[in-house]
Amino acid sequence: MLFVGLGNPGSAYAETRHNVGFMVIDELLRRYPHDSIKKTAFQGELFKIKDHYFLKPTTFMNLSGQSIAAVKKFYKIDDVVVIHDDLDLPFGALRFKLGGGHGGHNGLKSTDGLIGKEYLRVRVGIGRPEHKGEVSSFVLGAYSDDQHEQLQKQIAQAADAIEALWSSPSWEDVASKYSVKKVPNKANKPIS
């Protein structure tokens, strides 16, 4: 399996909402011994844990599909799981979805265009900004100080789900065990 965390490279983006996919991959790398695989054509940071690959594309979000497609093709991988931020879910929520649309997410749009839509998505809720016109600055903004405790729980839950996915024959079973739909109201208030 190939597990991909979506995000943007560089320290300026490291703590932003758009980089929560990278944060989940980093948590798994912290938990397990891993090998780093260097290949310029992959346009990303690629790691191997057990028999699975973990990718953080370095193409910037809008071109993530290029990196995913290169790794998928090189290793002839059929099963891809993409971990990404989701504006349509409240902050703290965690959901799973096979296929579907990109919902305006440029990383998913790029991925859909290059590998198709039939991959599993681990949707990490980030909530929405108060005003619709602030979406770009919101996803590229940092989590607030009072969100960090909930964020750590969310990252840990997503990492636990990824661990379960690599050993479970059914993503639906994993989804029923690890989905988080309700989160504390304090964590859900819009960020201005």
C-alpha positions as CSV (number, residue, x, y, z in Angstrom):
1,M,0.0,0.0,0.0
2,L,1.0,3.6,-0.6
3,F,0.0,6.1,2.1
4,V,0.2,9.7,1.1
5,G,0.0,12.7,3.4
6,L,-0.9,15.9,1.5
7,G,0.8,19.2,2.4
8,N,3.2,21.8,1.3
9,P,7.0,21.5,1.7
10,G,9.1,23.9,3.8
11,S,9.1,25.3,7.3
12,A,6.7,28.2,6.4
13,Y,3.9,25.6,5.9
14,A,4.8,23.0,8.6
15,E,2.2,24.0,11.2
16,T,-0.6,24.9,8.8
17,R,-4.0,23.2,8.5
18,H,-3.2,22.2,4.9
19,N,-0.3,20.2,6.2
20,V,-2.2,17.9,8.5
21,G,-1.6,15.0,6.1
22,F,2.2,15.5,6.5
23,M,1.7,15.6,10.3
24,V,0.0,12.2,10.3
25,I,2.9,10.7,8.2
26,D,5.4,12.3,10.6
27,E,3.6,10.7,13.5
28,L,3.9,7.2,11.9
29,L,7.5,7.8,11.2
30,R,8.0,8.7,14.8
31,R,6.3,5.4,15.9
32,Y,8.2,3.0,13.6
33,P,11.7,2.3,12.4
34,H,11.7,3.2,8.7
35,D,13.9,3.4,5.6
36,S,14.2,6.6,3.6
37,I,14.1,6.1,-0.2
38,K,15.9,8.8,-2.3
39,K,14.8,9.1,-5.9
40,T,14.5,12.5,-7.5
41,A,11.8,11.4,-10.0
42,F,9.4,10.8,-7.0
43,Q,9.3,14.5,-6.2
44,G,8.7,13.8,-2.6
45,E,10.0,12.3,0.6
46,L,9.4,8.5,0.5
47,F,9.7,6.1,3.4
48,K,9.1,2.4,3.9
49,I,7.6,0.9,7.1
50,K,7.3,-2.9,7.0
51,D,5.9,-3.6,3.5
52,H,4.2,-0.2,2.9
53,Y,5.3,3.1,1.4
54,F,4.7,6.5,3.0
55,L,4.9,9.6,0.8
56,K,5.1,13.4,1.5
57,P,5.0,15.1,-1.9
58,T,7.3,18.0,-2.3
59,T,5.6,19.4,-5.4
60,F,3.4,21.8,-3.4
61,M,-0.3,20.9,-2.9
62,N,-1.6,21.7,-6.4
63,L,0.8,19.2,-8.1
64,S,0.7,16.4,-5.5
65,G,-0.6,13.9,-8.1
66,Q,2.7,14.0,-10.0
67,S,4.5,12.6,-7.0
68,I,1.8,10.1,-6.2
69,A,1.6,8.8,-9.8
70,A,5.4,8.5,-10.0
71,V,5.7,6.3,-6.9
72,K,2.5,4.3,-7.7
73,K,3.9,3.5,-11.2
74,F,7.4,2.7,-10.2
75,Y,6.4,0.3,-7.5
76,K,3.3,-1.0,-9.3
77,I,1.1,-0.2,-6.3
78,D,-2.7,-0.7,-6.6
79,D,-3.9,0.5,-3.2
80,V,-3.4,4.2,-2.4
81,V,-4.6,6.0,0.7
82,V,-4.5,9.8,0.8
83,I,-4.6,11.7,4.1
84,H,-5.8,15.2,3.7
85,D,-7.4,18.2,5.4
86,D,-11.1,18.7,4.8
87,L,-13.0,21.9,5.2
88,D,-16.4,20.1,5.0
89,L,-15.7,18.4,8.3
90,P,-15.6,20.1,11.7
91,F,-12.2,20.4,13.3
92,G,-11.4,17.2,15.2
93,A,-13.5,15.0,12.9
94,L,-12.0,12.0,11.1
95,R,-13.8,10.3,8.2
96,F,-13.0,7.8,5.5
97,K,-14.2,7.7,1.9
98,L,-13.5,5.6,-1.2
99,G,-13.5,7.7,-4.4
100,G,-15.7,10.7,-4.9
101,G,-15.1,14.2,-6.0
102,H,-12.3,16.6,-4.9
103,G,-14.6,19.2,-3.3
104,G,-12.3,22.0,-4.5
105,H,-9.2,20.5,-2.8
106,N,-6.4,21.1,-5.2
107,G,-4.3,18.3,-3.9
108,L,-7.1,15.8,-4.6
109,K,-7.9,17.4,-7.9
110,S,-4.3,16.8,-9.0
111,T,-4.4,13.3,-7.7
112,D,-7.7,12.5,-9.4
113,G,-6.3,13.8,-12.7
114,L,-3.3,11.5,-12.6
115,I,-4.3,8.3,-10.9
116,G,-8.1,8.4,-11.1
117,K,-10.6,8.7,-8.2
118,E,-10.7,5.2,-6.8
119,Y,-8.4,5.6,-3.8
120,L,-9.2,5.7,-0.1
121,R,-9.3,9.1,1.5
122,V,-8.6,9.7,5.2
123,R,-10.4,13.1,5.7
124,V,-9.1,15.1,8.6
125,G,-11.6,17.8,9.6
126,I,-10.2,21.3,9.9
127,G,-13.5,23.2,10.0
128,R,-14.3,26.4,8.0
129,P,-13.4,30.0,8.4
130,E,-16.1,32.4,9.4
131,H,-16.2,34.1,6.0
132,K,-16.1,32.2,2.7
133,G,-13.6,34.5,1.1
134,E,-11.0,33.5,3.7
135,V,-10.6,29.8,2.7
136,S,-7.1,30.2,1.2
137,S,-5.7,32.1,4.2
138,F,-7.5,29.7,6.6
139,V,-6.0,26.5,5.1
140,L,-2.6,28.1,4.9
141,G,-3.0,29.4,8.5
142,A,-1.7,27.8,11.7
143,Y,-3.9,26.1,14.2
144,S,-4.7,28.3,17.2
145,D,-3.1,27.6,20.6
146,D,-6.3,26.3,22.0
147,Q,-6.6,23.7,19.2
148,H,-3.2,22.0,19.7
149,E,-4.4,19.5,22.3
150,Q,-7.3,18.4,20.1
151,L,-5.0,18.4,17.0
152,Q,-2.6,16.0,18.7
153,K,-5.5,13.6,19.5
154,Q,-6.7,13.9,15.9
155,I,-3.3,13.1,14.5
156,A,-2.9,10.2,16.8
157,Q,-6.3,8.8,15.9
158,A,-5.5,9.1,12.1
159,A,-2.2,7.4,12.6
160,D,-3.9,4.6,14.6
161,A,-6.3,4.2,11.7
162,I,-3.5,4.0,9.2
163,E,-1.9,1.2,11.3
164,A,-5.2,-0.7,11.2
165,L,-5.6,-0.2,7.5
166,W,-2.3,-1.9,6.6
167,S,-3.4,-5.1,8.4
168,S,-7.2,-5.1,7.9
169,P,-8.8,-6.6,4.9
170,S,-11.7,-4.1,5.1
171,W,-11.4,-0.3,5.1
172,E,-15.0,-0.2,6.2
173,D,-14.2,-2.0,9.5
174,V,-11.4,0.5,10.1
175,A,-13.7,3.4,9.3
176,S,-16.4,2.2,11.7
177,K,-13.8,1.9,14.5
178,Y,-11.8,5.1,13.9
179,S,-14.2,7.6,12.5
180,V,-14.8,10.6,14.7
181,K,-17.9,12.5,13.9
182,K,-18.7,14.5,17.1
183,V,-16.0,16.7,18.6
184,P,-16.2,19.0,21.6
185,N,-18.0,22.3,20.8
186,K,-15.0,24.3,22.0
187,A,-12.9,22.8,19.2
188,N,-15.5,23.6,16.6
189,K,-15.9,27.3,16.9
190,P,-15.0,29.2,13.7
191,I,-11.6,30.8,13.6
192,S,-11.5,34.4,12.6
